[in-house]
Amino acid sequence: IAGITQAPTSQILAAGRRMTLRCTQDMRHNAMYWYRQDLGLGLRLIHYSNTAGTTGKGEVPDGYSVSRANTDDFPLTLASAVPSQTSVYFCASRGPGVAGELFFGEGSRLTVL
Amino acid sequence: DQQVKQNSPSLSVQEGRISILNCDYTNSMFDYFLWYKKYPAEGPTFLISISSIKDKNEDGRFTVFLNKSAKHLSLHIVPSQPGDSAVYFCAARRNNAGNMLTFGGGTRLMVKP
């Protein structure tokens, strides 16, 4: 069982370049999320999608865009990367549990120079 | 303004002793609280949750206590094992916000043999 697959695992990127982080799930979960993890700040929500065809803004959406063409894929795009977007990015999907627990991918470490 | 706070960035305990990780929140609209565990270079994994209508939930060595009047919850690990060494994130779900989770900044637990 793969769960959530993210790619790339890590990437170094020049400022101003466009970058897409890929996320695929095989659990047929409706809701998916993108978080960034920064030291001391925990995980902050960037964008989410409650179901295929819909997306919404999270806590820190500026500089990022997402799309949800189908249930399995939820890519995150940085149109013009800036150094403050250096972070570890986690994609997640929400399982069927009553508490709404999330299943996370292994993360994509992005460094913007 | 962080709605979920973990004020201790790190905690060190001896193997076999109790580990207590604390979390405070400000939003009374949270209806579920969750704990996640994260090892280096891996995504967070769900550990245990508690509904806001309960004050305790236990799962093996892990127990979460909720004090609603104090807006405080804690995770107890008894007995602590070296494999428990990880970063622990507290998270809270708002019942009127599409089941999105708000995370604390994390506490790094080190269990010494």
Interface residues (C-beta under 8 A of the other chain):
Chain A: I4 A31 Y33 Y35 G40 L41 G42 L43 R44 L45 Y48 N50 G56 G58 E59 F90 A92 R94 G97 V98 A99 G100 E101 L102 F103 F104 G105 E106 G107
Chain B: V4 Q6 P9 Y32 L34 A41 E42 G43 P44 T45 F46 S49 S51 F89 A91 R93 G98 N99 M100 L101 T102 F103 G104 G105 G106
